[in-house]
Amino acid sequence: MTAVNQVTLDIHPGSFMAVVGRSGSGKTTLLNLLSGLDRPTGGEVFFQGRDLTTLPEAELVELRRNKIGFVFQSFGLMPLLSALENVELPLHIRGVSWRERRRRALEALETVGLGPRSRHRPYELSGGEQQRVSIARALVTGADAIFADEPTGELDTTTAVSIGEILRDVARERGATVIVATHDLVLAEITDRIVELVDGQIISEK
């Protein structure tokens, strides 16, 4: 079975785009291909002029570390670390100095409205707050593109809208490209562009 079939997309910097479709339609696979997590069996994926399908794994890792941020449905936070420490983690891996990574992490948390909660651990935060921490972690490296896989899947409608608005602001104010895979039509309607997949193929765009 082909997970993604004959998909051609041109995504401009600063876009806020939703990929919608039923479970098994290929949404997550498409995000993984666009972000370099998976390699296609055919075709090409260009990111800032570089064909991800031909890059060595070490260069892909470096690209994902510096240029690409990820937001997941399950938040993916380290339970024993504070919100601030979770956001700092990508910078710590990159060897950024303690003072600089603390400054940037606090700035990212302020961006998502969580500055006052920076010392709290994930279990002390609501689901929406945990997802904001996840977004701040994706932002902290200055990523040019953020891929969010079902970022509102575990949240109520009101919280989901607030997360969608934060992602929209990231695209508009920071110029980052934000691509979400979602079942959530409320979230999709906030985006600038909706691509619908069925059986790995684009059937509509608006």
Secondary structure as the mmCIF struct_conf table of DSSP 4:
data_model
#
loop_
_struct_conf.conf_type_id
_struct_conf.id
_struct_conf.beg_label_comp_id
_struct_conf.beg_label_asym_id
_struct_conf.beg_label_seq_id
_struct_conf.end_label_comp_id
_struct_conf.end_label_asym_id
_struct_conf.end_label_seq_id
BEND BEND1 ALA A 3 VAL A 4
BEND BEND2 GLN A 6 GLN A 6
TURN_TY1_P TURN_TY1_P1 PRO A 13 GLY A 14
STRN STRN1 PHE A 16 VAL A 20
TURN_TY1_P TURN_TY1_P2 SER A 23 GLY A 24
BEND BEND3 SER A 25 GLY A 26
HELX_RH_AL_P HELX_RH_AL_P1 LYS A 27 LEU A 34
TURN_TY1_P TURN_TY1_P3 SER A 35 GLY A 36
BEND BEND4 LEU A 37 ASP A 38
BEND BEND5 THR A 41 GLY A 43
STRN STRN2 PHE A 46 PHE A 47
TURN_TY1_P TURN_TY1_P4 GLN A 48 GLY A 49
STRN STRN3 ARG A 50 ASP A 51
HELX_RH_3T_P HELX_RH_3T_P1 LEU A 52 THR A 54
BEND BEND6 LEU A 55 LEU A 55
HELX_RH_AL_P HELX_RH_AL_P2 GLU A 57 ASN A 66
TURN_TY1_P TURN_TY1_P5 LYS A 67 LYS A 67
STRN STRN4 ILE A 68 PHE A 72
TURN_TY1_P TURN_TY1_P6 GLN A 73 SER A 74
TURN_TY1_P TURN_TY1_P7 PRO A 79 LEU A 80
BEND BEND7 LEU A 81 LEU A 81
HELX_RH_AL_P HELX_RH_AL_P3 ALA A 83 ARG A 94
TURN_TY1_P TURN_TY1_P8 GLY A 95 GLY A 95
HELX_RH_AL_P HELX_RH_AL_P4 TRP A 98 THR A 111
TURN_TY1_P TURN_TY1_P9 VAL A 112 GLY A 113
HELX_RH_3T_P HELX_RH_3T_P2 GLY A 115 ARG A 117
TURN_TY1_P TURN_TY1_P10 SER A 118 ARG A 119
HELX_RH_3T_P HELX_RH_3T_P3 PRO A 122 GLU A 124
BEND BEND8 LEU A 125 LEU A 125
HELX_RH_AL_P HELX_RH_AL_P5 GLY A 127 LEU A 139
TURN_TY1_P TURN_TY1_P11 VAL A 140 GLY A 142
BEND BEND9 ASP A 144 ASP A 144
STRN STRN5 ALA A 145 ASP A 149
BEND BEND10 GLU A 150 GLU A 150
TURN_TY1_P TURN_TY1_P12 PRO A 151 GLU A 154
BEND BEND11 LEU A 155 LEU A 155
HELX_RH_AL_P HELX_RH_AL_P6 THR A 157 ARG A 174
STRN STRN6 THR A 177 THR A 182
BEND BEND12 HIS A 183 HIS A 183
HELX_RH_AL_P HELX_RH_AL_P7 LEU A 185 ILE A 190
BEND BEND13 THR A 191 ASP A 192
STRN STRN7 ARG A 193 VAL A 198
TURN_TY1_P TURN_TY1_P13 ASP A 199 GLY A 200
STRN STRN8 GLN A 201 GLU A 205
#
